[in-house]
Amino acid sequence: MDPVLDLRKLRYFVAVAEHRHFGQAAQALFIAQPVLSRQIRAFEQELGCQLFTRTTRSVELTPAGQQLYDEARNITSVVAAALRRVHEAARGEQRLVIAFSPGLHVSDAIRAFSASHPEVEIDVFPLRWWEQDAPLRDGRAHVGYLRRPFDDSGLRTVPIGRETKVACLPVTHPLAGRHTLTSADLDGEAILDVKKRRTSSLEEKFELIASGQGIALVPLSIAGSYSRPDLVYLPITDALPVETCLAVPDSSCADPVLNFLDIATATLRRPSGVAVVEEDGEASPAPGVR
């Protein structure tokens, strides 16, 4: 018989994984510690694998437990989004959730849409830099304003513009005094990307760069949004531009989604500031970029 994922036990598991302590997790959940311990043991039996390594002094995740913890955050978000949509449907509400990649700004499109569709509630969903299309597939967002590359299978995409990449370096780096770089200049440099070191946020990545742990290649709009005195952003003259686009699931047929897609396409394609390379191939400078 296939194991059934008990959401209540999953919530208990997440609490223990975050606190790494059964007593503290039980207090946070407002249940008795023996009850929590029994529930976690039952959860491990249902899944057929050990989730925690327990000693008298510590509670640590096993490899299976770490994988489940990574998955659990998405699972709980998906369930919460599904329940929200059920309640909205029961109340007859219309709501759009707009996801956007770091550095990209969708506020102009939201204002234009809301002016003609005031009855539709709008939520925004800031994407973590490694997520991209996932919230469109699991139902957490209706529309995404994204950068390629991402998996566009099953998605309808509308090109918006192109964006150049710049090198982000600490001010102490030997190349920091240059005005431009080529890809060859970066040979041998430690590039902080998902293959080398996966960070939980851009703030964490920039802190690592500032402390000399490596450099990163980032879109120009991110350079404009994350200016700090201990970092420099240098144009890479031979870097290929990155395409920005709107994306919705192929299955989307609701009027609010399609109406927003039309309005956002017209609004976001207008030249309106830093970072986006329009059809003429010119890019506006961003603060902090030499």
SULHU-V850376 format. One line per field, one symbol per residue. burial: + if it has 16 or more other C-alpha atoms within 10 Angstrom, else -. A space follows every 10 residues. Layout:
burial->???
//
This chain:
burial->--------++ -++++++--+ +++-++---- --+--++-++ +-++-----+ ++------++ +---+--++- -+--+--+-- ----+----- ----++++++ ++++-+--++ +-+------- ---++-+-+- -+++++-+++ +++++++--- ----+-+--+ ++++++++++ +---++---+ +--------- +++-----+- ----++-+++ ---+++++++ ++++--+--- ++++++---- +++++++++- -----++--+ +-+++-++-- ---+++++-- --+-+++++-
//
